[in-house]
Amino acid sequence: MRSKKILTALILLVLYFSTGQITFAQKNAPPENWRSFILNLYFDGVNLYADPGFPNPIDITITSPQSIKPGEFKIEIYSPKNAILFTAIYQPDFGSNILYVPYYLNAAKIKITNSLNEINSINTQGLAVCNENNICELGEENLCSIDCKSADNPAYPLTPAGKISEFQKPQPLESPATTPTPEFAKNQFRGYLIFLGVGVGFLLILFGVLYWYNKRKVN
C-alpha cells in the first residue's frame, strides 16, 4: 500500500512539472519573440499608477499589443536617450487595469501623465535588451542595431516579432493574439518532449526499484 501511495505521488509530481514546462517556456521566450509590455495599473479616480497589488507591476509577453481606449492619461515610452518611442492617450477603469503596450528593445522608462501634468514613472531598464551606449555587449549582438554592427534587425527598436504592422493594427481588447510564433512553438514542443522523456525515464527507474524491493522482500 505504501509503495502505491509513493508511486501515485511521483506520477502527479511528474505531470505537474510537465505542465509547468510550457508555462516556464512562455515566460522565458527569447527576446526576438517579445511583443508587449504588460502594465498592471491602478486608477483611484484621480491618479493612475503601478498597481500595489502586484510585486512586479510590469512584465513582458509574446502577446500582441491591444487597442487602447482614449481618455485623460498619456502613456509614453522613452529610450535611454530620452526619445519618445510610443505615445497613447488612455482612459482606465476604476480600480485595477491591465494594459498591453508595444515592447521596445531600448525602452528605459514609461511615463504616465494626467491632464494636470502630474507624472508617474515606471523604470523599464531592467527589461531592456539594448542600452544604446555604442558598445556591443553580451545579448545585444543579434537585435541591437545601434550598438552592434552584427545585429540584423530591420524592425529595431522593435523586436522581429513586433513588426510595425502589428502596432498599426493592434488586437482588440476582447480577443488578444496569444498564438506563439512557429519557431517558439517548435522550441516549446521540443522542451516539453525532453521534460516528458525525463519524467518517463524517472518512472521506469522507480518501477525497477519497486520491483527489486518487492522481490527482495519476498525472498
Secondary structure, DSSP 8 states (H G I E B T S, - for coil): -HHHHHHHHHHHHHHHHHHHHHHHHHHT--GGG--EEEEEEEE-SS-EEE-TT-SSSEEEESS--B-----SEEEEEE-TT--EEEEEEE---SEEEEEEEE--TT--EEEEE-TT--EEEEE-GGG-S---SS---TT-TTT-TTT-TT---TTTTS-SSS-HHHHHS-B-TTS------HHHHHHHHHHHHHHHHHHHHHHHHHHHHHHHHHHHHH-
